[in-house]
Amino acid sequence: MPQFILEDFNLENAERRLCLEALERAGNIVGAAKLLGITRHAMKRRIIKLRLDWTRGAVPPRGSASGPTGVS
């Protein structure tokens, strides 16, 4: 199970980090909601509430800062 080290006790920042991590790992809202143990509707509300910049596939997989071919 992954662990997070929080810089402070700011609940909104912690929720933002968890939501973004779940979206990144799952790749979609339904999968992220399942990872977090919430409904798809609750996940969408959190995306809006936290003003997360998420559309389908918006967060690139880890380690792929350049394009799909690795060429910038």
N, C-alpha and C positions, 0 to 999 in steps of 0.2 A: 504494500500500500504506500503510495507516495506521501511524503511529508512536506509541509510548508513551514518556513520560518518567517514569522511576521515581524516587520520592523517596529510596529506599534500595535496598540489595541484598537485600531480603527476598524469597526465592523464593516463599514461600506467598502473599504479597501480590501479587506479579507474576502468579502463576497464577490467583489470584482475579479480578484485573482482566481478564485475557485471557478467562477463562471467562465472566464476566458480559458483557463486550463482545460475544463471539461469540453468546451467548444472545440478547442484545438485538438484534443485527443479523439473526440468522437467524429468531428468533421461536420456535424449537423446538429440542429436543435433537439431533435427527438433523442438522439444518442446521448447528448450532453445532459438532457433532463434525466435520463435513466441513470447515468453515472452519479448524478447528484441526488437521486431519489425523490425527484419532484415531477410534476406533470409538464407536458410540452407547453401548456398555457402559462404555467408559473414561470417557466424558463423564458418565454417570450416577454412576460411582464418584467422580469429582471433585466433583460437586455434593454428594454425601453427605460426602466427606472435608473439603471446605471449608465445609460447612454453609451452602451457598448457598440462599437462599429462592427456589426456582424451582419453579413449577408451570406448566402450559401457559398462556402469556399473562400470567405474573405480572409481567414487567418491561414497563412501558408504553413505547411508542415515544418517542424523544427529542422533547422540546418539547411534550409533551402532559401537563403537570402537572395541569391541571383535567380535566374530563370530555371526552367525545367531541365535545360541542358547543362547548367552550371557555367554558362558563358554570359558575361555581363555586357 
